[in-house]
């Protein structure tokens, strides 16, 4: 499992080991979903649903490798997709969501932190990048929201503030499920 970025996963895949990519940048759902006051989650990190939706375990950029070229650290930065052969790529099995509960006090807040972002991660992992559309995903998400409401589950609605805070907020969910107060 590669959680401190994707470099460890690429190295493991090159060695023939199976890998689950779960970088903190896209897969840690205990991180806050917006900068809004009262938003639960780890205070030091932000992970909006749009960032989760953009996750691709094969295209995450790798930091410069620690090797040295001509006496200088290498500054080459490539994507995992470019760094691996087809056989090595077959060892990257997918991704995983993570949630650590030290900043989450109850089940209702766990639901709030996970739901909707889990939908985004599922689509990101199951749908090829070239076939993804945020607008189409939003339409499908509206159907998921109806099911979540029917089941009485808590989730974070999409924001009206735009970039970095959620989406344009034309969904009723933004009004019915605002950020939780701590």
N, C-alpha and C positions, 0 to 999 in steps of 0.2 A: 504494500500500500504506500503510495507516494503522496504525502501530505504537505511537505515543505517545498512546494513547487513540483515540477515534473522531471527535473534532472535525475533524481534517484530512480524514478520509474523507467526512464530511458536507459540508464545504466543497467538496471535489473533485466530489462527486456533484451538488451544486447548480450547479456550473460545467459539468456534462455529461460529466465524466470517469468512466470505469469505476474501481471501487475494490474492493480486497480488504481487509477488516478483519482485523487481526492484533494487537490490543492486548496489551501486556505482561501485563495483568491476567488474561488467559485463555489466551494462545497461546504463551507462551515456555516450552518444555519443557526448557530447561536449568536452570530453577529447581527447587529442592528440592521433593520431594513431601510431606514431613512435617518436623516439628521434631526427629525422633528423631536421636540421635547416630549418626554413621556414614552418614547419608543423603547421597549424592552430589549435586552440583549447585551452582549459584551460592549462596553462603552468605547473601547479602543478601536473597533473595526466596523466597517459598513459593507453590507452585501445586499444591494437591491435586486429585485427579481430580474431586471434586464441583464444584469451581469451574470446571473445564474443561467439565463436563457442562452447567452453567448458562449457558454462552455463547450469546448471540444477537446477531449483528452489527447487527440492527435495533433492539434494545432496550437497548443499553448506554447508560447516562446520559452526557450530555454535560456537561462542566464549564461553569460560567457563561461566556458569550461575552465577548470583550474589549471589546465596544462599551459606550458610556456612555449612560445614560438620565437625563435631568435633572441632568447634571453628576456623577452617581454611577455606578460600575461596575454593570452589570446583574447581578442574582443569579439570573436565570432559569436553571433547569436542566431540560432536556427530553431525552427519548430521541430517538435518530436517527429512529425511526419517526414521531414527532410533528413533527420538524423538516423533513421532506422530503415533497414531493408524490409521487404514485404514479410519475410519470415519473422523478423524481430517485431514488426508491427502486430503480428498475430498474437503476441504475448501480452499486448495491452488489451485487457478484457473489457474495460469500461470505466465507469466512475461510480462514486458513492457519496451520498450526503452524510454529513456528520452534525451532531448537535451535542454539545457539552452542557450539562444542566447547572453548573455552578452559578450562572447568572439567570437561571430560569427557575422560579419558585414553585410552579404548580403545573398540572396537566393542561389546563386551559392555555397557559402561555406557551407550552411546548407545541400545542396544535397551532397556535398563532404564528409561531416562528417557522414551523415546517410547511404548513399547507399553503398552497399557491406556489411557493418556491419549489416544492417537490414536483409539482406539475411541470414547471419550467425545466427542471433538471431531467425529468423523464423524457420530455420532448427533445431536449438537447442531446441526450444520449441515444435516442432511438431514431432521430431524423437526421439524414445527411445535411451538413451545413448548407449546401446549395439549394436544398428543398425547404429550408426554414423561412418563415415569414412571421414577424412579430404581430402584424395585424391579424393574420389568420389564427395565430396562437391565441390572441385576445378573444376572438370569437369562440374558440373551443373552451377557453378558460371560463367564459360566461356560463357555459353548460356545467362545468365542474362546480362552479360557485352555487348553482341551483341545487346540486346534489349535496354539497357541504351544508348548505342552509337547511335542507330537508333533514339531514342527519344531526342537526344541531351542533355542528362543529365550529370552533372559533378559528378565524383566519384573518390575515391582514388584508384589507381592501387595497386596491390600487389607488395611488395618490393622484391629486390634481395638479401638483406642482411641476410635473414634467421631469426632465433629465436628472438622473441621479436620485430622484425621490420617488419614482414610480412611473406611472403613465399619465395620459391626459385626463383620466378620471371620469370618463363618460359612463362608467359602470356604476350601477346602484350600490355595488359592494363597497365602494369608497366611502359612501355616506353611512351605510349600515354597519360597517366594520372598520371604524377609524383606529388609529394607533391606541394601544392599551395604555392606561395610566399606571405607573408603577406605585 
